[in-house]
Amino acid sequence: MMKMAHAETQRRRDSCAEPNEISGLIVDRAVNVHTVLAPGLLESVYQRILAYELRKAGLEVKTEVAIPVEWDGHIIDESFCADIIVDGKVLIELKSLESVQPFHKKQVFTYLKLSKI
């Protein structure tokens, strides 16, 4: 049984090499987590469970990743933390809110630019 699960995980990992494929898997798992748990929990709970689900799918998952910012030739360490980075290709910024505001989208675009993901 363990060998079969490993083979399936490896197959998923091999098929999820591209950011769009990884994103599809992330969305599927995130929707499942949200459906089962329902809204209303803290962001940190969703983050831990989503990270677990993505690791279970065979993806490399890092949480609370400190991202430095270069300014005036200097590196400013830990300028912000990305909630989740998957396979070094997809950055996830989790929100546990009633609705996403325009500044949240701008925040994510800035994170992507600064992280070079």
FIVEX-549504 format. One record per residue: z, x, y of N, C-alpha, C, O, CB in turn; residue in one letter; residue number from 1. Coordinates in nm, 3 decimals, m for minus. Glycine has a CB too. Layout:
% residues N
(atom (Z,X,Y),(Z,X,Y),(Z,X,Y),(Z,X,Y),(Z,X,Y),"A",NUM) ...
END
This chain:
% residues 117
(atom (0.000,0.083,m0.120),(0.000,0.000,0.000),(0.000,0.087,0.126),(m0.074,0.061,0.220),(0.122,m0.095,0.000),"M",1) (atom (0.083,0.191,0.126),(0.092,0.280,0.242),(m0.040,0.350,0.266),(m0.082,0.365,0.381),(0.204,0.383,0.222),"M",2) (atom (m0.106,0.393,0.159),(m0.233,0.462,0.172),(m0.339,0.369,0.232),(m0.420,0.412,0.314),(m0.279,0.515,0.036),"K",3) (atom (m0.339,0.243,0.191),(m0.435,0.147,0.244),(m0.410,0.122,0.392),(m0.505,0.115,0.471),(m0.428,0.015,0.165),"M",4) (atom (m0.285,0.109,0.431),(m0.252,0.088,0.573),(m0.296,0.208,0.654),(m0.348,0.193,0.764),(m0.100,0.063,0.592),"A",5) (atom (m0.275,0.329,0.601),(m0.317,0.450,0.671),(m0.469,0.454,0.687),(m0.520,0.491,0.792),(m0.269,0.575,0.597),"H",6) (atom (m0.540,0.415,0.582),(m0.687,0.414,0.588),(m0.735,0.316,0.694),(m0.829,0.344,0.767),(m0.747,0.378,0.451),"A",7) (atom (m0.670,0.199,0.701),(m0.709,0.100,0.802),(m0.679,0.153,0.942),(m0.760,0.136,1.033),(m0.637,m0.034,0.779),"E",8) (atom (m0.565,0.216,0.959),(m0.530,0.275,1.089),(m0.631,0.381,1.127),(m0.675,0.386,1.242),(m0.388,0.334,1.086),"T",9) (atom (m0.668,0.467,1.033),(m0.766,0.572,1.062),(m0.901,0.512,1.099),(m0.968,0.561,1.190),(m0.781,0.667,0.942),"Q",10) (atom (m0.940,0.406,1.029),(m1.066,0.339,1.062),(m1.062,0.285,1.204),(m1.158,0.301,1.280),(m1.093,0.225,0.962),"R",11) (atom (m0.950,0.222,1.241),(m0.938,0.169,1.377),(m0.945,0.282,1.478),(m1.014,0.271,1.580),(m0.805,0.092,1.393),"R",12) (atom (m0.875,0.391,1.450),(m0.873,0.504,1.542),(m1.013,0.562,1.558),(m1.056,0.592,1.669),(m0.775,0.614,1.492),"R",13) (atom (m1.086,0.577,1.447),(m1.222,0.630,1.453),(m1.314,0.538,1.532),(m1.403,0.585,1.603),(m1.278,0.651,1.312),"D",14) (atom (m1.293,0.408,1.520),(m1.383,0.313,1.587),(m1.344,0.289,1.732),(m1.417,0.222,1.805),(m1.384,0.182,1.512),"S",15) (atom (m1.231,0.342,1.775),(m1.182,0.316,1.911),(m1.189,0.440,1.998),(m1.100,0.464,2.080),(m1.039,0.264,1.906),"C",16) (atom (m1.293,0.519,1.982),(m1.303,0.644,2.056),(m1.337,0.622,2.202),(m1.298,0.703,2.287),(m1.405,0.732,1.993),"A",17) (atom (m1.408,0.516,2.234),(m1.452,0.492,2.372),(m1.351,0.406,2.447),(m1.288,0.319,2.389),(m1.591,0.425,2.373),"E",18) (atom (m1.337,0.431,2.578),(m1.240,0.354,2.658),(m1.259,0.203,2.648),(m1.160,0.130,2.643),(m1.249,0.394,2.803),"P",19) (atom (m1.382,0.154,2.645),(m1.403,0.009,2.636),(m1.354,m0.048,2.503),(m1.301,m0.158,2.498),(m1.551,m0.025,2.655),"N",20) (atom (m1.372,0.028,2.395),(m1.324,m0.016,2.264),(m1.171,m0.013,2.260),(m1.107,m0.104,2.207),(m1.382,0.072,2.151),"E",21) (atom (m1.113,0.092,2.317),(m0.967,0.102,2.325),(m0.914,m0.014,2.407),(m0.814,m0.076,2.371),(m0.923,0.238,2.386),"I",22) (atom (m0.980,m0.043,2.518),(m0.936,m0.153,2.606),(m0.938,m0.286,2.534),(m0.848,m0.368,2.551),(m1.025,m0.161,2.730),"S",23) (atom (m1.040,m0.309,2.453),(m1.047,m0.433,2.376),(m0.929,m0.447,2.282),(m0.871,m0.555,2.272),(m1.176,m0.439,2.297),"G",24) (atom (m0.894,m0.340,2.215),(m0.779,m0.342,2.124),(m0.651,m0.366,2.204),(m0.564,m0.442,2.161),(m0.770,m0.210,2.044),"L",25) (atom (m0.639,m0.301,2.319),(m0.521,m0.318,2.404),(m0.507,m0.464,2.446),(m0.399,m0.522,2.437),(m0.529,m0.226,2.528),"I",26) (atom (m0.615,m0.523,2.492),(m0.611,m0.663,2.537),(m0.570,m0.754,2.421),(m0.486,m0.843,2.439),(m0.748,m0.708,2.593),"V",27) (atom (m0.627,m0.733,2.303),(m0.591,m0.815,2.187),(m0.442,m0.805,2.158),(m0.375,m0.907,2.138),(m0.671,m0.771,2.064),"D",28) (atom (m0.390,m0.683,2.155),(m0.247,m0.664,2.125),(m0.159,m0.719,2.236),(m0.055,m0.779,2.209),(m0.217,m0.515,2.104),"R",29) (atom (m0.199,m0.700,2.362),(m0.120,m0.751,2.475),(m0.113,m0.903,2.474),(m0.008,m0.962,2.499),(m0.179,m0.701,2.608),"A",30) (atom (m0.226,m0.967,2.446),(m0.228,m1.114,2.441),(m0.138,m1.162,2.328),(m0.065,m1.260,2.344),(m0.373,m1.166,2.421),"V",31) (atom (m0.143,m1.095,2.214),(m0.058,m1.133,2.101),(0.090,m1.119,2.137),(0.170,m1.209,2.110),(m0.091,m1.046,1.978),"N",32) (atom (0.126,m1.008,2.199),(0.266,m0.986,2.239),(0.309,m1.095,2.337),(0.417,m1.153,2.322),(0.284,m0.845,2.304),"V",33) (atom (0.225,m1.123,2.435),(0.258,m1.224,2.535),(0.268,m1.363,2.473),(0.356,m1.441,2.509),(0.154,m1.224,2.647),"H",34) (atom (0.180,m1.394,2.379),(0.181,m1.524,2.313),(0.308,m1.543,2.231),(0.370,m1.649,2.235),(0.058,m1.540,2.223),"T",35) (atom (0.347,m1.440,2.159),(0.465,m1.450,2.072),(0.593,m1.452,2.155),(0.682,m1.534,2.129),(0.468,m1.334,1.973),"V",36) (atom (0.603,m1.364,2.252),(0.728,m1.354,2.330),(0.737,m1.452,2.445),(0.847,m1.487,2.490),(0.742,m1.214,2.384),"L",37) (atom (0.622,m1.498,2.494),(0.615,m1.588,2.610),(0.653,m1.514,2.738),(0.710,m1.404,2.732),(0.707,m1.711,2.590),"A",38) (atom (0.623,m1.573,2.851),(0.656,m1.507,2.978),(0.805,m1.512,3.006),(0.879,m1.592,2.948),(0.579,m1.572,3.093),"P",39) (atom (0.848,m1.425,3.097),(0.986,m1.430,3.143),(1.071,m1.310,3.110),(1.184,m1.299,3.159),(1.050,m1.548,3.088),"G",40) (atom (1.021,m1.219,3.027),(1.099,m1.100,2.994),(1.073,m0.990,3.097),(0.977,m0.997,3.174),(1.065,m1.050,2.852),"L",41) (atom (1.158,m0.891,3.096),(1.138,m0.776,3.183),(1.015,m0.697,3.138),(0.980,m0.696,3.021),(1.262,m0.685,3.183),"L",42) (atom (0.952,m0.633,3.233),(0.834,m0.550,3.206),(0.864,m0.446,3.099),(0.779,m0.417,3.014),(0.787,m0.480,3.334),"E",43) (atom (0.983,m0.389,3.102),(1.020,m0.283,3.007),(1.016,m0.332,2.862),(0.983,m0.255,2.772),(1.159,m0.228,3.040),"S",44) (atom (1.049,m0.458,2.839),(1.044,m0.513,2.702),(0.900,m0.521,2.655),(0.868,m0.478,2.544),(1.111,m0.654,2.697),"V",45) (atom (0.813,m0.576,2.739),(0.671,m0.584,2.704),(0.613,m0.444,2.682),(0.533,m0.423,2.591),(0.591,m0.659,2.814),"Y",46) (atom (0.654,m0.349,2.764),(0.604,m0.212,2.753),(0.641,m0.152,2.617),(0.555,m0.094,2.550),(0.660,m0.125,2.866),"Q",47) (atom (0.764,m0.164,2.579),(0.808,m0.104,2.451),(0.736,m0.167,2.332),(0.695,m0.097,2.239),(0.959,m0.121,2.434),"R",48) (atom (0.722,m0.298,2.335),(0.659,m0.366,2.222),(0.510,m0.339,2.219),(0.453,m0.317,2.112),(0.685,m0.516,2.228),"I",49) (atom (0.444,m0.340,2.334),(0.301,m0.310,2.338),(0.276,m0.166,2.292),(0.183,m0.141,2.216),(0.244,m0.331,2.481),"L",50) (atom (0.357,m0.073,2.337),(0.343,0.067,2.293),(0.358,0.077,2.142),(0.281,0.148,2.077),(0.447,0.157,2.363),"A",51) (atom (0.455,0.006,2.086),(0.474,0.004,1.940),(0.349,m0.049,1.871),(0.301,0.011,1.774),(0.596,m0.081,1.903),"Y",52) (atom (0.297,m0.161,1.919),(0.178,m0.223,1.858),(0.057,m0.130,1.865),(m0.020,m0.122,1.769),(0.146,m0.355,1.928),"E",53) (atom (0.039,m0.061,1.977),(m0.075,0.029,1.991),(m0.061,0.151,1.901),(m0.159,0.199,1.844),(m0.090,0.073,2.136),"L",54) (atom (0.061,0.202,1.887),(0.083,0.314,1.794),(0.057,0.269,1.651),(m0.003,0.342,1.571),(0.229,0.369,1.806),"R",55) (atom (0.101,0.149,1.620),(0.078,0.093,1.486),(m0.071,0.083,1.457),(m0.113,0.093,1.342),(0.144,m0.047,1.474),"K",56) (atom (m0.152,0.063,1.562),(m0.298,0.055,1.545),(m0.362,0.193,1.538),(m0.484,0.204,1.527),(m0.359,m0.024,1.661),"A",57) (atom (m0.281,0.298,1.544),(m0.333,0.434,1.529),(m0.373,0.501,1.659),(m0.443,0.602,1.656),(m0.449,0.432,1.440),"G",58) (atom (m0.330,0.448,1.773),(m0.365,0.508,1.901),(m0.253,0.601,1.948),(m0.136,0.582,1.915),(m0.392,0.400,2.007),"L",59) (atom (m0.291,0.701,2.026),(m0.193,0.790,2.087),(m0.143,0.721,2.214),(m0.222,0.690,2.304),(m0.255,0.933,2.119),"E",60) (atom (m0.014,0.698,2.220),(0.044,0.624,2.331),(0.154,0.706,2.397),(0.245,0.755,2.330),(0.100,0.489,2.284),"V",61) (atom (0.143,0.720,2.528),(0.248,0.785,2.606),(0.298,0.685,2.708),(0.219,0.615,2.771),(0.197,0.916,2.676),"K",62) (atom (0.430,0.678,2.724),(0.488,0.584,2.819),(0.560,0.659,2.931),(0.606,0.771,2.914),(0.585,0.489,2.749),"T",63) (atom (0.567,0.592,3.047),(0.633,0.648,3.165),(0.586,0.791,3.191),(0.666,0.884,3.202),(0.786,0.646,3.147),"E",64) (atom (0.454,0.806,3.201),(0.393,0.938,3.219),(0.395,0.975,3.367),(0.336,0.907,3.451),(0.247,0.939,3.165),"V",65) (atom (0.465,1.084,3.397),(0.471,1.133,3.536),(0.335,1.190,3.575),(0.280,1.274,3.504),(0.584,1.240,3.552),"A",66) (atom (0.283,1.145,3.686),(0.153,1.191,3.735),(0.175,1.266,3.867),(0.222,1.207,3.965),(0.054,1.070,3.754),"I",67) (atom (0.141,1.393,3.870),(0.156,1.468,3.996),(0.041,1.436,4.091),(m0.066,1.390,4.049),(0.161,1.620,3.968),"P",68) (atom (0.063,1.460,4.218),(m0.040,1.439,4.320),(m0.058,1.571,4.394),(0.039,1.636,4.432),(m0.001,1.323,4.419),"V",69) (atom (m0.185,1.608,4.415),(m0.213,1.728,4.493),(m0.225,1.690,4.640),(m0.298,1.597,4.675),(m0.343,1.799,4.444),"E",70) (atom (m0.151,1.762,4.724),(m0.154,1.735,4.868),(m0.149,1.868,4.943),(m0.056,1.946,4.927),(m0.036,1.643,4.910),"W",71) (atom (m0.250,1.889,5.024),(m0.254,2.007,5.111),(m0.238,2.136,5.029),(m0.170,2.230,5.070),(m0.144,1.998,5.217),"D",72) (atom (m0.302,2.137,4.912),(m0.298,2.255,4.827),(m0.171,2.269,4.745),(m0.154,2.370,4.676),(m0.313,2.375,4.911),"G",73) (atom (m0.084,2.171,4.750),(0.041,2.175,4.675),(0.044,2.060,4.575),(m0.012,1.953,4.598),(0.163,2.167,4.770),"H",74) (atom (0.110,2.084,4.465),(0.130,1.980,4.365),(0.266,1.915,4.389),(0.370,1.981,4.387),(0.120,2.037,4.220),"I",75) (atom (0.262,1.786,4.411),(0.385,1.709,4.428),(0.414,1.645,4.292),(0.349,1.548,4.253),(0.371,1.600,4.543),"I",76) (atom (0.512,1.701,4.221),(0.543,1.655,4.086),(0.595,1.512,4.086),(0.660,1.466,4.179),(0.646,1.747,4.022),"D",77) (atom (0.563,1.445,3.978),(0.616,1.312,3.950),(0.606,1.218,4.070),(0.704,1.153,4.108),(0.759,1.322,3.906),"E",78) (atom (0.489,1.212,4.128),(0.468,1.124,4.243),(0.475,0.977,4.202),(0.522,0.892,4.278),(0.333,1.154,4.309),"S",79) (atom (0.429,0.948,4.081),(0.442,0.814,4.026),(0.437,0.825,3.875),(0.398,0.928,3.820),(0.330,0.719,4.079),"F",80) (atom (0.477,0.718,3.808),(0.474,0.714,3.662),(0.379,0.604,3.617),(0.390,0.489,3.660),(0.615,0.692,3.603),"C",81) (atom (0.287,0.640,3.530),(0.200,0.541,3.466),(0.282,0.474,3.356),(0.351,0.542,3.279),(0.068,0.608,3.409),"A",82) (atom (0.274,0.343,3.347),(0.351,0.272,3.244),(0.311,0.318,3.105),(0.396,0.355,3.024),(0.331,0.120,3.258),"D",83) (atom (0.180,0.315,3.077),(0.129,0.356,2.946),(m0.006,0.424,2.965),(m0.089,0.377,3.043),(0.117,0.233,2.849),"I",84) (atom (m0.027,0.534,2.893),(m0.159,0.596,2.885),(m0.194,0.602,2.738),(m0.117,0.651,2.655),(m0.161,0.739,2.952),"I",85) (atom (m0.314,0.552,2.705),(m0.359,0.542,2.566),(m0.474,0.639,2.542),(m0.575,0.637,2.612),(m0.402,0.397,2.532),"V",86) (atom (m0.456,0.723,2.442),(m0.557,0.822,2.402),(m0.606,0.908,2.518),(m0.716,0.964,2.511),(m0.675,0.753,2.338),"D",87) (atom (m0.528,0.919,2.623),(m0.566,0.998,2.740),(m0.686,0.941,2.814),(m0.744,1.007,2.899),(m0.597,1.138,2.698),"G",88) (atom (m0.723,0.816,2.781),(m0.844,0.755,2.837),(m0.820,0.624,2.912),(m0.900,0.586,2.997),(m0.942,0.731,2.728),"K",89) (atom (m0.712,0.557,2.880),(m0.688,0.426,2.939),(m0.546,0.423,2.997),(m0.448,0.453,2.928),(m0.708,0.312,2.835),"V",90) (atom (m0.537,0.386,3.124),(m0.408,0.375,3.191),(m0.372,0.227,3.200),(m0.454,0.144,3.241),(m0.412,0.440,3.334),"L",91) (atom (m0.250,0.194,3.161),(m0.203,0.055,3.165),(m0.088,0.048,3.265),(0.010,0.122,3.253),(m0.158,0.005,3.024),"I",92) (atom (m0.101,m0.039,3.361),(0.006,m0.069,3.455),(0.050,m0.212,3.425),(m0.022,m0.307,3.454),(m0.041,m0.051,3.607),"E",93) (atom (0.168,m0.226,3.369),(0.217,m0.357,3.330),(0.282,m0.429,3.447),(0.347,m0.368,3.531),(0.316,m0.345,3.215),"L",94) (atom (0.263,m0.560,3.450),(0.327,m0.645,3.550),(0.382,m0.768,3.480),(0.314,m0.831,3.399),(0.226,m0.684,3.663),"K",95) (atom (0.505,m0.801,3.511),(0.566,m0.923,3.460),(0.592,m1.012,3.582),(0.703,m1.020,3.633),(0.700,m0.894,3.379),"S",96) (atom (0.484,m1.078,3.625),(0.485,m1.155,3.749),(0.422,m1.291,3.729),(0.352,m1.315,3.631),(0.412,m1.079,3.860),"L",97) (atom (0.447,m1.378,3.823),(0.382,m1.509,3.823),(0.232,m1.496,3.847),(0.152,m1.563,3.783),(0.444,m1.600,3.931),"E",98) (atom (0.195,m1.407,3.940),(0.053,m1.383,3.968),(0.034,m1.241,4.020),(0.123,m1.182,4.080),(0.000,m1.487,4.071),"S",99) (atom (m0.085,m1.188,3.994),(m0.120,m1.054,4.040),(m0.176,m1.065,4.182),(m0.263,m1.148,4.209),(m0.223,m0.985,3.943),"V",100) (atom (m0.126,m0.982,4.270),(m0.169,m0.982,4.410),(m0.274,m0.874,4.432),(m0.283,m0.781,4.352),(m0.049,m0.960,4.504),"Q",101) (atom (m0.353,m0.885,4.539),(m0.455,m0.782,4.566),(m0.400,m0.640,4.572),(m0.467,m0.546,4.528),(m0.525,m0.814,4.696),"P",102) (atom (m0.280,m0.621,4.625),(m0.226,m0.486,4.633),(m0.195,m0.429,4.496),(m0.193,m0.307,4.480),(m0.102,m0.484,4.719),"F",103) (atom (m0.169,m0.514,4.395),(m0.148,m0.464,4.260),(m0.276,m0.400,4.205),(m0.271,m0.297,4.139),(m0.100,m0.578,4.167),"H",104) (atom (m0.389,m0.463,4.234),(m0.517,m0.408,4.189),(m0.545,m0.276,4.260),(m0.593,m0.181,4.198),(m0.631,m0.509,4.216),"K",105) (atom (m0.516,m0.271,4.389),(m0.535,m0.146,4.465),(m0.445,m0.037,4.409),(m0.486,0.079,4.401),(m0.505,m0.169,4.614),"K",106) (atom (m0.324,m0.072,4.372),(m0.231,0.023,4.314),(m0.290,0.085,4.187),(m0.284,0.207,4.169),(m0.097,m0.045,4.282),"Q",107) (atom (m0.346,0.003,4.100),(m0.403,0.052,3.975),(m0.523,0.143,4.003),(m0.536,0.248,3.940),(m0.446,m0.065,3.885),"V",108) (atom (m0.609,0.104,4.096),(m0.724,0.189,4.130),(m0.678,0.325,4.184),(m0.738,0.428,4.152),(m0.815,0.119,4.234),"F",109) (atom (m0.573,0.325,4.264),(m0.519,0.451,4.316),(m0.461,0.535,4.203),(m0.482,0.657,4.199),(m0.411,0.425,4.423),"T",110) (atom (m0.390,0.472,4.111),(m0.334,0.544,3.996),(m0.446,0.607,3.913),(m0.436,0.722,3.870),(m0.250,0.449,3.907),"Y",111) (atom (m0.553,0.531,3.891),(m0.666,0.583,3.813),(m0.728,0.704,3.884),(m0.758,0.806,3.821),(m0.774,0.472,3.792),"L",112) (atom (m0.745,0.693,4.013),(m0.805,0.803,4.090),(m0.717,0.928,4.084),(m0.766,1.037,4.057),(m0.826,0.760,4.237),"K",113) (atom (m0.588,0.911,4.108),(m0.498,1.026,4.110),(m0.476,1.087,3.971),(m0.458,1.208,3.959),(m0.364,0.984,4.169),"L",114) (atom (m0.479,1.004,3.867),(m0.459,1.055,3.732),(m0.588,1.113,3.672),(m0.585,1.181,3.570),(m0.406,0.946,3.643),"S",115) (atom (m0.700,1.083,3.737),(m0.833,1.128,3.691),(m0.867,1.070,3.554),(m0.935,1.133,3.473),(m0.839,1.282,3.685),"K",116) (atom (m0.819,0.951,3.530),(m0.851,0.882,3.405),(m0.965,0.786,3.433),(m1.010,0.716,3.343),(m0.727,0.806,3.346),"I",117) 
END
